[in-house]
Structures are given as structure tokens and as C-alpha cells.
Amino acid sequence: MSRRGARGFTLVELLVTFAIAALLIGLVPVAFERMRESAQYRDTVRGVLAGLRLARHQALAEGRPVRFIVDLGQRRYGVEEPRHETPENLQLRVTVAGPELAPDAVAAIRFFPDGGATGGSIDIIRPSGDGVRLRVDWLFGRVEQEAAGS
């Protein structure tokens, strides 16, 4: 029987294939975890940003003060009531006016019907230390996004 007619794989080819498969299987959980953390970060930034803008819009539309609340102890945030949870891997830092900080680690940024606000900022920090700062201008109530280190 000639070698030309033989079909199949050699032992070396099979070992190389299994080694590559094992390497890929080992890398998938790491890549998936990074992707999940990145998605959680983006969702949290979008959620806080949307909540701040919603609070400002409601204050202007309804003609009454509206608060965006961050409960640092419970790791929650929201308009008028902190309903949205912050993932455990993210850190929140809040800077607000003195009267808007309660002793139980609940902070608020209040938006007024005239367009102003009490002002402040919310930092959303990743485990790597980088992150974003959402800053609320006290005079006009505008919400701006910048790097947290700025």
C-alpha cells in the first residue's frame, strides 16, 4: 500500500491541534470577563447620564425641582428614587453641595425649573482606575462628560 492512499492525521498534527484548542479555551473566559466588565461600565455611564438629563428635563417641563439621587451605601442611583444598581466592580464617587449630602451616604443633585442646578459631579471608576466624570453645571444645569482624572 502506498503512502499516497493513506488518509488521516499524524500524531503531531493532532497534538498541535489540541494544544491550540486548549489555549483558545483558556483565553475565552478572560476575554469574556473583560467584555462583560466593559459592557457594565458603558451601561452604567449611559444610565447615570440619561438619569441626570431626565431630571433636568423634568424640572424644566414640570416647573418643579427634581433630584437625581445617588445612594453610595446601597450602590444605587436614579431620578427621585435610587432604583438602578451599580455593578460591584465599579466605584462611584460623588461631589455635591453640602445641603444635598445626607448623613447616610445619600447624595443628590437638584435641578431647578429655571434651568439651574445645585451642581456637582459623579465619577464612575473602573477596576483599572480610569473612568468618567459626569459634571453638572450649577448655573445652567448642563451635564457634561469628561475623563475622571481631569
PEZIFEN-V56495 format. One record per backbone hydrogen bond with DSSP energy under -0.5 kcal/mol. CO is the residue of the C=O (numbers start at 1). NH is the residue of the N-H. Records with the same first field share a line. If there is no record, write none. Layout:
CO = NH + NH
//
This chain:
2 = 5
3 = 6
10 = 14
11 = 15
12 = 16
13 = 17
14 = 18
15 = 19
16 = 20
17 = 21
18 = 22
19 = 23
20 = 24
21 = 25
22 = 26
23 = 27
24 = 28
25 = 29
27 = 31
28 = 32
29 = 33
30 = 34
31 = 35
32 = 36
33 = 37
34 = 38
35 = 39
36 = 40
37 = 41
38 = 42
39 = 43
40 = 44
41 = 45
42 = 46
43 = 47
44 = 48
45 = 49
46 = 50
47 = 51
48 = 52
49 = 53
50 = 54
51 = 55
52 = 56
53 = 57
54 = 58
55 = 59
56 = 60
57 = 61
58 = 62
59 = 63 + 64
66 = 111
67 = 69 + 80
68 = 109
69 = 78
70 = 72 + 107
71 = 75 + 76
75 = 86
76 = 71
77 = 83 + 84
78 = 69 + 80
79 = 81
81 = 83
84 = 77
87 = 90
91 = 125
93 = 123
95 = 121
97 = 100
98 = 101
100 = 102 + 108
102 = 105
105 = 72 + 73 + 107
106 = 102
107 = 70
108 = 110
109 = 68
110 = 118
111 = 66
112 = 115
116 = 112
119 = 97
120 = 136
121 = 95
122 = 134
123 = 93 + 125
124 = 132
125 = 91
126 = 129
130 = 126
131 = 148
132 = 124
133 = 135 + 146
134 = 122
135 = 137 + 144
136 = 120
137 = 141
138 = 117
142 = 137 + 144
144 = 135
146 = 133
147 = 150
//
